[in-house]
Amino acid sequence: MSDETRCVRFFGGPLDGRVQELGDTEPVPGAVIKHIHLHDGPKIETRYELGLTEDGWEYRVAASSRSEAEPDGIRES
């Protein structure tokens, strides 16, 4: 396998544009990884879903299961 087929590119979210080498295991389309960004403010969690396109492997920001209005599942009054 060439180096290009062993790499994955990120689209969207805080990792947008990053290229990363895939591990030794076979990549599985549909696999989801979670990126957690910790800083002085609230924790930011972004989920990326792995897919295979004509251009190679890519992680795209996955749809959130929570609504934007209720980020922690708590309704504001």
C-alpha positions in Angstrom: 0.0 0.0 0.0 1.2 3.5 -0.7 1.6 6.2 1.9 -1.5 8.0 0.6 -3.8 5.1 1.1 -2.6 4.8 4.8 -3.5 8.4 5.6 -6.8 10.1 6.5 -7.8 13.7 6.1 -10.1 15.5 8.5 -13.0 17.8 7.2 -14.7 20.2 9.5 -14.5 21.0 13.2 -11.3 21.8 15.1 -9.2 19.2 13.2 -10.2 20.5 9.7 -7.3 20.1 7.2 -5.2 17.8 9.4 -3.8 14.7 7.8 -3.0 11.7 10.0 -1.6 8.2 9.4 -4.0 5.4 9.8 -3.0 2.7 12.3 -1.9 -0.8 11.6 -5.5 -2.2 11.7 -7.7 -2.2 8.7 -9.8 1.0 8.6 -13.6 0.4 8.9 -15.9 2.8 7.0 -18.5 4.3 9.4 -16.2 4.1 12.5 -16.6 7.2 14.7 -13.9 8.8 16.7 -14.3 11.5 19.4 -12.0 14.5 19.7 -12.2 16.4 23.0 -10.7 19.9 23.2 -9.9 21.1 26.7 -9.1 24.7 27.4 -10.1 27.5 29.9 -13.7 27.4 28.8 -16.2 24.5 28.5 -15.1 21.1 27.1 -15.7 20.9 23.3 -16.4 17.4 22.0 -16.4 16.7 18.2 -17.2 13.4 16.6 -15.8 12.4 13.2 -17.0 9.5 11.0 -14.6 7.6 8.8 -15.4 7.2 5.1 -13.7 6.1 1.9 -14.0 8.3 -1.2 -12.4 8.3 -4.6 -9.7 10.6 -3.1 -9.0 8.3 -0.2 -9.9 8.0 3.5 -11.5 10.9 5.3 -13.0 11.8 8.6 -16.0 14.2 8.4 -17.7 15.8 11.3 -20.5 13.4 12.3 -24.0 14.7 13.1 -24.6 15.3 16.8 -27.3 13.3 18.5 -28.0 16.4 20.7 -29.8 19.5 19.6 -27.8 22.7 19.5 -30.4 24.3 21.8 -29.8 21.6 24.4 -26.0 20.9 24.3 -26.0 19.0 27.7 -29.5 17.6 27.4 -30.8 20.2 29.9 -33.5 22.5 28.8 -33.0 26.2 29.6 -36.1 28.1 30.9 
